[in-house]
Amino acid sequence: MRNFYLLFLVLSISFTLVAQTDLSIDTIQVSSLRVPMKIQETGRNITVVTAEQIRTLPATSIDEVLQTVAGVEVQSRGAFGVQGDILMRGSTFTQVLILVDGMKMNDPLTGHFNSYIPVTLAEIERIEILRGAAAAMYGADAVGGVINIRTKTFSSSQREGVNLAGALNFGEHKLVNGYQGFSMRKGQMSLSGGASLTRSEGEFIPEMVIDTNTTLESYNNNFDLQTVGAAFGYEFANGLSVRARTAYDYRDFGARYFYTTSAFDKSTETVNTWWNQVQVQKLDNKSATDLNLAYKYGTDVFVFSPDFPSTNSHTTRFYNLTLNHLREINRELTLQAGLQADQREIESNDRGNHDDFHFGAYAMGVYRKDRLNLTASLRGDYDANYEFEFSPQLNVSYVLDRLVLRGSVGRSIRAADYTERFVSNNLMNLTPGRSLGNPDLLAERGWSEELGLDYTVIPGWTLKVTGFARQSSNLIDYVSTNEREIGSISQVGSLQADADYFFAQNITDVNTSGVELQSNLRQELGTDARLTWNLGLTSLSTSNEEDVISVYISSHADLLVTSQLMLNYRMLDLGISALHKSREGRIASGLNSELEDSYTLINSRLGLGITEGFGLNIQVQNLFDTEYQNILGARMPGRWFLAGVKWSL
């Protein structure tokens, strides 16, 4: 706690600086609401992280960028983006929708893989974070929020000519971290791409004696993460444009205690993802039409222990098609409608072979009159898993000179993934204490409401406050359940008599409420320096009527404080990110492991330009060597130094 208070005392001094130039980000048009709108017109609490901020922050992966964005909680299981569950507004990790250039990325196997986004940091133009429900626009999974990764080619943001940027860092534990990105624009044609590598033998965890009968052997948290991608775009003279992107992501890592607190856990995991996306768009004076196709192919090989047969192999496929049409009726009214069709498939020795078809249709209207902005949406979805669901949404904002009043109400749904429905269903004589899927799960349903205001103190400094609530039914989580209450769940697998399992169930009713406070400061200091400081505080609570003890529903932080401080001065870049988290503590006595009830984490980065296109980089992750865990049993690394060079042409 001492480091936590010291940090924010130092950062508060930033407010004594005199503002000279407004760098308001509210003028950016966000695409996460489908109809391009300025942030202040949306009626929603939205944050945009720019490419410039990503370059300055002490982050080597997308989840490390997100973990200090206000209101976003990332429950990392390993360093440098190995794996992280993304939560927003007290959601579970399965209730946040991840998009790449507007197309759904959520993994059909498990929400634990939703952070495996096959985009290098060098390819990102911006990240849009929309808090709260958005199912009326995107369908299932948009419960806690939406994160949209916008790449350079799909944003048409490349500069004329060829641009190169890269970095190479070396660090403790034989760490190698580097990336190379490029973008090119020549007339109507654009190209972009990138490759990244993060590899280490990992931090050494020494042998631990639990009792006279149990000794946990030593191990290393090793990881090998590789991503490569390329995109192409062409804009024809008649308003027609074509864009395409392909990417491959490879991950091989030690996963010990990622998913269990068993003393027998010696897990390793290898995950491959291949992502392909094509967009055809036609723009006219008053309308826009786009057709999008995406294909995601994934494999996962999970070995619980090399000491006995325990290999789970999964192959998933996700085909997705969307068609959207926008028409501006007049200066005040814009309408948009669209269709979506997708197919999910899995082949698994643990979960079996399954496939599901989904279809959705939506319509939305945006009305702008003087200072008033209204957005109304309605969507219907049919899924082989949950059949028909309807999701309405209404957003409103009223824009004054220095004050924006906003509110939103909407319904959301989420379908169970293949792990929740079928995990361990094909295993014979299942060991007690294991997670067990439920093929009969219903869709989660909920209503979300929020009210907020944004106040501009001075040009470039905005304060935000948002109150939010969500009432959920049929929420899915794993609950300790006796075999006698479960019954038969598969024609292949079997359970042990009178044994207890963590069985996926629909919990009756869950209520979540909270408040978000934000301060966003973007100023130029004289002619040579620029300061950006984003500070956020989220306080929330979750309860269910029956006080059911589950695994994930109440695992979120009760208090989350985040900070991003970025200073650019001539050839010097300084980035400091920090978070403080308070939550319910837990203990795993079988591992002598503790999930602390609170911790503070600070990362830092210093970049020094030697020439216009070449510089040095020094970075320290976990600056104060905090001992902490986000998932019980999965120890996070201590202080970690890395340094290297960066370049841009």
PAPA-531247 format. One line per field, with one value per residue (C-alpha): x, y, z; residue number from 0. Coordinates in steps of 0.5 Angstrom, whole numbers. Example, Ala and Ser with C-alpha at 12.3 -4.5 7.8 and 13.67 -1.06 7.14 Angstrom:
BEGIN
u 25/27
v -9/-2
w 16/14
seq 0/1
END
This chain:
BEGIN
u 0/6/8/1/0/7/5/-1/2/8/3/-2/4/2/-4/0/3/0/-4/-2/-5/-11/-10/-18/-19/-26/-26/-24/-30/-30/-33/-35/-42/-42/-44/-38/-39/-35/-34/-39/-44/-45/-48/-43/-36/-31/-23/-19/-11/-7/-1/3/1/2/9/11/7/12/8/10/3/-4/-6/-1/-3/-11/-9/-8/-14/-19/-24/-21/-18/-14/-12/-6/-3/4/8/9/2/3/-5/-10/-17/-20/-26/-30/-35/-35/-36/-33/-28/-33/-37/-32/-33/-26/-26/-21/-23/-30/-30/-31/-25/-28/-25/-30/-26/-25/-25/-18/-16/-20/-13/-10/-10/-6/-4/3/3/7/0/-5/-7/-12/-16/-23/-25/-33/-35/-42/-47/-47/-51/-56/-50/-46/-50/-48/-42/-42/-44/-39/-36/-33/-25/-24/-17/-16/-11/-7/-9/-17/-16/-13/-8/-2/2/5/11/14/15/19/19/22/25/29/30/34/32/33/32/34/29/28/23/22/18/18/13/12/7/6/2/3/-3/-9/-6/-4/0/2/5/9/12/14/17/18/21/24/26/22/23/25/21/24/22/17/16/8/8/12/8/8/14/13/18/22/20/21/15/18/14/15/10/11/6/6/1/0/-5/-7/-12/-14/-19/-22/-24/-31/-31/-30/-25/-22/-18/-15/-11/-8/-4/-1/0/4/4/8/9/9/2/3/-3/-6/-13/-12/-9/-7/0/0/-1/5/2/4/0/1/-4/-4/-9/-9/-14/-16/-21/-23/-27/-31/-34/-37/-38/-43/-44/-50/-49/-44/-44/-39/-39/-34/-31/-27/-24/-21/-17/-14/-11/-10/-5/-6/-2/-3/3/8/8/1/-3/-7/-6/-12/-12/-17/-18/-23/-26/-30/-33/-36/-40/-43/-47/-48/-51/-51/-55/-56/-63/-61/-57/-60/-62/-57/-60/-56/-58/-54/-54/-49/-48/-43/-41/-37/-34/-30/-26/-24/-22/-24/-30/-32/-34/-39/-42/-47/-50/-52/-55/-57/-60/-60/-62/-60/-62/-58/-61/-57/-61/-57/-54/-58/-56/-60/-58/-63/-62/-65/-62/-65/-61/-62/-57/-57/-55/-60/-65/-68/-66/-68/-63/-65/-61/-62/-56/-57/-52/-53/-47/-46/-40/-36/-41/-43/-49/-50/-54/-55/-60/-59/-60/-55/-54/-48/-48/-44/-37/-35/-31/-37/-42/-37/-31/-29/-35/-31/-27/-28/-28/-27/-22/-26/-25/-25/-29/-34/-39/-46/-49/-56/-54/-58/-56/-54/-59/-58/-60/-55/-56/-51/-51/-45/-42/-36/-33/-28/-24/-19/-18/-14/-17/-23/-26/-31/-36/-41/-45/-47/-51/-53/-58/-57/-60/-58/-51/-46/-40/-37/-40/-38/-43/-44/-44/-51/-54/-51/-53/-51/-48/-45/-45/-38/-35/-37/-36/-34/-40/-41/-35/-36/-34/-34/-40/-42/-49/-54/-54/-61/-60/-53/-53/-47/-47/-41/-38/-32/-28/-23/-19/-16/-10/-7/-3/3/8/12/14/18/14/8/4/-1/-4/-10/-12/-18/-22/-27/-31/-36/-40/-43/-48/-53/-59/-57/-50/-48/-40/-37/-31/-31/-37/-34/-27/-27/-23/-28/-23/-19/-15/-11/-6/-2/3/7/12/15/20/25/28/26/20/18/12/10/4/1/-5/-8/-13/-17/-21/-23/-17/-16/-11/-9/-6/-4/0/2/0/-4/-9/-7/-13/-10/-3/0/4/8/12/16/20/25/26/32/33/40/38/32/30/34/34/35/30/30/24/23/17/14/19/18/18/11/9/2/-2/-8/-11/-10/-3/-1/5/7/14/18/22/24/29/30/33/35/34/29/28/24/25
v 0/5/4/5/12/14/13/17/23/24/23/29/34/33/38/44/44/50/48/51/46/42/35/33/26/27/29/22/18/11/5/1/3/1/8/13/18/23/20/25/24/16/16/11/11/10/10/10/8/11/8/13/12/4/6/10/5/0/-6/-12/-15/-12/-15/-11/-5/-6/-8/0/2/5/0/-6/-12/-17/-23/-25/-32/-31/-25/-21/-24/-31/-31/-26/-26/-20/-17/-11/-8/-14/-19/-26/-27/-30/-23/-19/-18/-18/-15/-14/-9/-10/-18/-22/-26/-29/-36/-42/-47/-42/-35/-36/-35/-29/-25/-29/-23/-25/-17/-14/-8/-5/-6/-3/4/5/1/3/0/1/0/-4/-8/-8/-14/-10/-9/-15/-20/-25/-24/-16/-16/-13/-9/-9/-8/-7/-7/-3/-4/1/-2/-3/4/7/11/9/15/16/12/6/7/2/1/-4/-6/-11/-12/-17/-18/-23/-30/-31/-26/-24/-19/-16/-14/-11/-7/-4/0/3/7/8/12/8/1/0/-5/-7/-12/-14/-20/-21/-25/-26/-32/-34/-39/-36/-35/-40/-43/-47/-53/-53/-58/-58/-63/-70/-73/-68/-64/-59/-60/-54/-51/-45/-41/-41/-39/-38/-33/-31/-27/-25/-22/-18/-14/-11/-5/-2/4/4/11/10/9/2/-1/-8/-10/-17/-19/-26/-27/-33/-33/-39/-40/-45/-44/-48/-47/-50/-48/-44/-48/-52/-52/-59/-62/-66/-61/-60/-57/-55/-52/-50/-46/-44/-39/-37/-31/-29/-23/-20/-13/-10/-3/1/9/14/21/19/11/6/-2/-7/-14/-18/-25/-28/-35/-37/-44/-46/-52/-53/-59/-59/-64/-64/-68/-72/-77/-80/-80/-73/-70/-66/-64/-59/-56/-51/-47/-41/-38/-31/-27/-20/-15/-8/-2/5/11/18/20/28/32/29/22/16/9/3/-5/-11/-19/-24/-31/-36/-43/-46/-53/-57/-63/-66/-72/-69/-65/-69/-67/-61/-55/-50/-45/-38/-32/-25/-19/-12/-5/2/9/15/22/28/35/41/38/32/25/19/12/6/-1/-8/-14/-21/-28/-35/-40/-47/-47/-42/-41/-34/-28/-21/-15/-8/-2/6/11/18/24/32/36/43/47/44/38/32/28/21/15/8/2/-5/-12/-17/-25/-30/-37/-42/-44/-51/-52/-50/-54/-61/-60/-67/-70/-76/-78/-84/-85/-77/-75/-72/-64/-63/-58/-62/-59/-58/-59/-57/-50/-44/-37/-32/-26/-19/-12/-6/1/7/14/19/26/28/35/39/43/46/44/38/36/32/29/23/19/14/10/3/-3/-10/-15/-22/-29/-36/-33/-39/-41/-48/-50/-56/-61/-68/-74/-76/-69/-69/-75/-77/-72/-76/-83/-84/-81/-83/-80/-83/-85/-80/-75/-68/-64/-57/-57/-52/-49/-43/-39/-36/-29/-24/-17/-12/-5/0/7/9/15/18/23/24/29/31/37/40/43/49/47/41/36/33/30/25/22/17/16/11/8/3/1/-5/-11/-17/-21/-27/-29/-36/-34/-40/-41/-41/-40/-34/-30/-26/-27/-19/-14/-10/-4/-3/4/5/10/11/17/18/24/26/31/32/25/22/18/16/11/9/5/3/-1/-3/-8/-10/-17/-23/-27/-34/-40/-46/-50/-56/-51/-46/-41/-35/-30/-23/-19/-13/-11/-6/-6/-1/-2/3/5/10/11/15/18/18/20/21/14/10/10/6/3/1/-2/-5/-10/-10/-4/-6/-13/-14/-22/-23/-27/-26/-33/-38/-42/-38/-34/-28/-26/-21/-15/-16/-12/-11/-7/-6/-1/1/4/8/10
w 0/1/-6/-8/-4/-6/-14/-14/-9/-15/-20/-17/-18/-26/-25/-23/-30/-34/-40/-47/-52/-53/-55/-54/-56/-56/-63/-65/-69/-66/-70/-64/-65/-72/-74/-74/-68/-64/-57/-54/-58/-57/-50/-48/-43/-49/-48/-55/-54/-60/-63/-60/-53/-54/-57/-50/-45/-42/-45/-50/-51/-52/-45/-42/-45/-43/-36/-34/-38/-33/-32/-35/-31/-34/-30/-32/-31/-34/-36/-43/-45/-44/-42/-39/-38/-39/-35/-35/-30/-26/-32/-32/-38/-42/-42/-46/-54/-57/-64/-70/-75/-73/-73/-67/-65/-58/-58/-59/-54/-48/-46/-43/-50/-52/-51/-56/-61/-67/-68/-67/-63/-69/-73/-69/-71/-64/-59/-58/-51/-50/-43/-42/-46/-53/-55/-59/-64/-64/-61/-56/-51/-51/-44/-40/-46/-53/-54/-62/-65/-71/-75/-80/-87/-85/-82/-88/-84/-87/-90/-97/-98/-94/-86/-82/-74/-70/-63/-60/-53/-48/-41/-35/-35/-42/-45/-52/-54/-61/-66/-74/-77/-84/-87/-94/-98/-106/-109/-108/-105/-98/-95/-88/-83/-77/-74/-66/-62/-54/-51/-44/-40/-35/-28/-23/-18/-13/-10/-4/2/3/8/10/4/-1/-4/-10/-15/-18/-25/-30/-32/-40/-46/-53/-56/-64/-68/-76/-80/-86/-89/-96/-98/-105/-106/-113/-116/-115/-108/-108/-103/-102/-95/-93/-87/-85/-79/-75/-67/-64/-56/-53/-45/-38/-35/-29/-24/-29/-29/-22/-15/-16/-13/-19/-24/-29/-35/-41/-47/-54/-58/-65/-68/-76/-77/-84/-86/-92/-93/-99/-98/-102/-100/-103/-101/-97/-96/-94/-95/-93/-93/-88/-88/-83/-82/-75/-74/-68/-65/-57/-54/-47/-42/-35/-33/-37/-31/-34/-40/-39/-46/-49/-56/-59/-66/-67/-73/-73/-80/-79/-85/-84/-88/-86/-90/-87/-90/-88/-89/-87/-83/-77/-78/-80/-80/-81/-81/-82/-82/-79/-80/-77/-76/-70/-70/-65/-65/-59/-55/-48/-51/-57/-64/-64/-69/-68/-73/-71/-75/-73/-75/-73/-74/-71/-72/-70/-69/-68/-66/-64/-57/-57/-59/-59/-61/-61/-63/-64/-65/-66/-65/-67/-64/-64/-57/-54/-60/-61/-56/-57/-55/-55/-53/-52/-51/-50/-49/-49/-50/-47/-48/-42/-40/-43/-40/-42/-41/-43/-42/-46/-46/-47/-48/-48/-50/-47/-50/-52/-45/-41/-45/-46/-42/-39/-42/-46/-40/-37/-29/-28/-22/-17/-16/-24/-28/-32/-37/-38/-45/-42/-41/-42/-45/-40/-40/-37/-37/-36/-34/-34/-32/-33/-34/-37/-35/-39/-33/-38/-45/-45/-38/-38/-31/-32/-27/-29/-25/-28/-26/-29/-27/-30/-30/-32/-31/-32/-27/-24/-18/-13/-14/-12/-17/-15/-17/-24/-27/-34/-38/-44/-47/-47/-40/-33/-26/-20/-15/-10/-12/-12/-19/-21/-25/-30/-28/-29/-23/-21/-21/-20/-19/-20/-19/-19/-20/-25/-24/-29/-30/-37/-38/-45/-46/-49/-45/-48/-55/-54/-49/-49/-42/-42/-36/-35/-28/-27/-21/-21/-15/-15/-12/-14/-11/-12/-8/-6/-4/-9/-8/-15/-19/-23/-22/-16/-18/-20/-16/-12/-12/-19/-19/-26/-28/-35/-35/-41/-42/-49/-49/-55/-56/-49/-48/-41/-39/-32/-32/-25/-22/-15/-14/-8/-8/-4/-2/-3/0/-3/2/-2/-6/0/-5/-3/-7/-4/-2/-5/-9/-13/-19/-23/-29/-33/-39/-41/-49/-51/-58/-61/-68/-71/-73/-67/-60/-54/-49/-42/-39/-32/-31/-23/-21/-14/-14/-12/-10/-13/-16/-21/-21/-15/-16/-22/-19/-23/-24/-19/-22/-29/-33/-40/-45/-52/-58/-63/-70/-75/-82
seq 0/1/2/3/4/5/6/7/8/9/10/11/12/13/14/15/16/17/18/19/20/21/22/23/24/25/26/27/28/29/30/31/32/33/34/35/36/37/38/39/40/41/42/43/44/45/46/47/48/49/50/51/52/53/54/55/56/57/58/59/60/61/62/63/64/65/66/67/68/69/70/71/72/73/74/75/76/77/78/79/80/81/82/83/84/85/86/87/88/89/90/91/92/93/94/95/96/97/98/99/100/101/102/103/104/105/106/107/108/109/110/111/112/113/114/115/116/117/118/119/120/121/122/123/124/125/126/127/128/129/130/131/132/133/134/135/136/137/138/139/140/141/142/143/144/145/146/147/148/149/150/151/152/153/154/155/156/157/158/159/160/161/162/163/164/165/166/167/168/169/170/171/172/173/174/175/176/177/178/179/180/181/182/183/184/185/186/187/188/189/190/191/192/193/194/195/196/197/198/199/200/201/202/203/204/205/206/207/208/209/210/211/212/213/214/215/216/217/218/219/220/221/222/223/224/225/226/227/228/229/230/231/232/233/234/235/236/237/238/239/240/241/242/243/244/245/246/247/248/249/250/251/252/253/254/255/256/257/258/259/260/261/262/263/264/265/266/267/268/269/270/271/272/273/274/275/276/277/278/279/280/281/282/283/284/285/286/287/288/289/290/291/292/293/294/295/296/297/298/299/300/301/302/303/304/305/306/307/308/309/310/311/312/313/314/315/316/317/318/319/320/321/322/323/324/325/326/327/328/329/330/331/332/333/334/335/336/337/338/339/340/341/342/343/344/345/346/347/348/349/350/351/352/353/354/355/356/357/358/359/360/361/362/363/364/365/366/367/368/369/370/371/372/373/374/375/376/377/378/379/380/381/382/383/384/385/386/387/388/389/390/391/392/393/394/395/396/397/398/399/400/401/402/403/404/405/406/407/408/409/410/411/412/413/414/415/416/417/418/419/420/421/422/423/424/425/426/427/428/429/430/431/432/433/434/435/436/437/438/439/440/441/442/443/444/445/446/447/448/449/450/451/452/453/454/455/456/457/458/459/460/461/462/463/464/465/466/467/468/469/470/471/472/473/474/475/476/477/478/479/480/481/482/483/484/485/486/487/488/489/490/491/492/493/494/495/496/497/498/499/500/501/502/503/504/505/506/507/508/509/510/511/512/513/514/515/516/517/518/519/520/521/522/523/524/525/526/527/528/529/530/531/532/533/534/535/536/537/538/539/540/541/542/543/544/545/546/547/548/549/550/551/552/553/554/555/556/557/558/559/560/561/562/563/564/565/566/567/568/569/570/571/572/573/574/575/576/577/578/579/580/581/582/583/584/585/586/587/588/589/590/591/592/593/594/595/596/597/598/599/600/601/602/603/604/605/606/607/608/609/610/611/612/613/614/615/616/617/618/619/620/621/622/623/624/625/626/627/628/629/630/631/632/633/634/635/636/637/638/639/640/641/642/643/644/645/646/647/648
END
